[in-house]
Amino acid sequence: MIVHKEFEEAIAALLSHLIARAKSLAEQWWRETARPAIESQRAKMSDRRARRKAQKKAAIIQGAVVEPPQDMVPAPQENRPNMSSAEAQARYLAALAARAYSDEQLRLVTNANIVDAAGIAELKRSLAELPPERVKGLLDAMATNPSLLSEETLAELASLLGRRAL
């Protein structure tokens, strides 16, 4: 009987040791192999989704006829300026490009980690504090001179706005 009980205890101790070792190996495998592989696949899928979304958006912009917003009412016939179809197409494409640029800028700001502000609501409040004529002047300048929208010029504008906040 004693030998039998000692044998059972030895087997229990051995199984306990094997289970603890298997658990340790499983945890190590999870940390070093499985989790990084899963995170890598998740990142790849996220990148693919983002690329597909960008391609769809580009395809929509390139191939779709975009209707003007509902609140844009055409001018009466007698007040309409004359323009050729080529000029109208050029202006329409410029408007689509401006919209795409605007959407991209808003996406960048919305998805950014803004380190010195509480978020986009605080940015809007801060811009609302600027004198309206100054904001209108900046917007008019950017609309009439698209080169002001370059990364370099935007950095200069950000620097000026940052100094104003101090």
C-alpha positions in Angstrom: 0.0 0.0 0.0 2.7 2.5 0.9 4.6 1.8 -2.3 1.4 2.2 -4.2 0.7 5.6 -2.5 4.3 6.8 -3.1 4.0 5.8 -6.7 0.8 7.8 -7.1 2.4 10.8 -5.4 5.5 10.5 -7.7 3.2 10.4 -10.8 1.2 13.4 -9.5 4.4 15.3 -8.9 5.7 14.4 -12.3 2.4 15.4 -14.0 2.4 18.6 -12.1 5.9 19.4 -13.2 5.1 18.5 -16.8 2.0 20.7 -16.7 3.9 23.6 -15.3 6.6 23.2 -17.9 4.1 22.9 -20.7 2.3 26.0 -19.4 5.6 27.9 -19.3 6.5 26.8 -22.9 3.0 27.7 -24.1 3.3 31.2 -22.6 6.7 31.6 -24.1 5.4 30.4 -27.5 2.5 32.9 -27.3 4.7 35.8 -26.4 7.5 35.1 -28.9 5.7 33.5 -31.8 2.0 33.5 -31.9 1.2 37.1 -30.7 3.8 38.8 -33.0 2.5 36.7 -36.0 -1.1 37.7 -35.2 -0.2 41.4 -34.8 1.8 41.3 -38.0 -1.2 39.8 -39.9 -3.5 42.3 -38.3 -1.3 45.2 -39.4 -1.1 43.8 -42.9 -4.9 43.5 -43.1 -5.3 47.0 -41.8 -2.8 48.4 -44.4 -4.6 46.5 -47.1 -8.0 47.9 -46.0 -6.5 51.4 -46.0 -5.0 51.0 -49.5 -8.3 49.5 -50.8 -10.2 52.4 -49.3 -7.8 54.9 -50.8 -8.0 53.2 -54.2 -11.8 53.2 -54.0 -11.8 56.9 -53.1 -9.3 57.7 -55.9 -11.5 55.7 -58.4 -14.6 57.5 -57.3 -12.9 60.9 -57.7 -11.4 59.8 -61.1 -14.5 58.2 -62.6 -17.6 59.5 -61.0 -19.6 62.6 -61.9 -19.9 64.5 -58.7 -23.0 66.5 -58.3 -22.8 69.9 -56.7 -24.1 70.2 -53.1 -27.8 70.7 -52.7 -27.4 74.1 -51.2 -25.6 75.4 -54.3 -28.4 77.0 -56.4 -27.5 77.9 -60.0 -27.5 81.6 -60.8 -30.4 82.9 -63.0 -29.6 82.6 -66.7 -29.0 86.4 -67.2 -26.4 86.5 -64.4 -24.3 83.5 -65.5 -20.8 84.1 -66.9 -19.9 82.6 -70.2 -17.2 79.9 -70.3 -16.2 77.2 -72.7 -16.7 73.5 -71.9 -13.0 73.1 -71.6 -12.8 75.9 -69.0 -15.8 74.4 -67.2 -14.2 71.0 -67.1 -10.9 72.5 -65.9 -12.7 74.4 -63.1 -14.8 71.3 -62.2 -11.6 69.2 -62.0 -10.0 71.9 -59.9 -13.0 71.8 -57.5 -12.7 68.0 -57.3 -9.0 68.3 -56.6 -9.7 70.9 -53.9 -12.3 68.6 -52.3 -9.9 65.6 -52.3 -7.2 67.8 -50.8 -9.6 69.1 -48.2 -10.8 65.6 -47.3 -7.2 64.4 -47.0 -6.2 67.3 -44.7 -9.3 66.7 -42.5 -8.5 63.0 -42.3 -4.9 63.8 -41.3 -6.0 66.2 -38.6 -8.7 63.9 -37.3 -6.4 60.9 -37.1 -3.4 62.9 -35.7 -2.2 62.7 -32.1 -2.2 66.5 -31.5 0.4 66.8 -28.8 -0.2 70.3 -27.6 -4.1 70.4 -27.8 -6.9 68.4 -26.4 -8.2 67.6 -29.9 -10.0 69.0 -32.9 -12.6 70.8 -30.9 -9.9 72.8 -29.1 -8.4 73.6 -32.5 -11.7 74.9 -33.8 -12.2 77.0 -30.7 -8.7 78.4 -31.1 -9.3 79.3 -34.8 -12.7 80.9 -33.8 -10.7 83.3 -31.6 -8.9 84.7 -34.6 -10.3 87.9 -36.1 -12.8 86.8 -38.9 -11.2 89.2 -41.4 -7.8 87.5 -40.8 -9.2 84.0 -41.3 -11.0 85.2 -44.5 -7.8 86.8 -45.7 -5.9 83.5 -45.1 -8.6 81.4 -46.9 -8.8 83.8 -49.8 -5.0 83.8 -50.2 -4.9 80.0 -50.1 -7.7 79.7 -52.6 -6.2 82.1 -55.1 -2.6 80.9 -54.7 -2.6 77.1 -54.2 1.2 77.1 -53.7 0.4 78.4 -50.2 -0.9 74.9 -49.5 2.6 73.3 -49.8 4.0 71.5 -46.8 6.6 74.2 -46.3 4.1 77.0 -46.3 1.7 75.1 -44.1 4.6 74.7 -41.6 5.2 78.4 -41.7 1.6 79.1 -41.1 1.6 76.6 -38.2 4.5 78.5 -36.8 2.7 81.8 -37.0 -0.4 80.4 -35.4 1.6 78.7 -32.7 3.3 82.0 -31.8 -0.2 83.6 -31.6 -1.2 81.0 -29.1 1.7 81.8 -26.7 
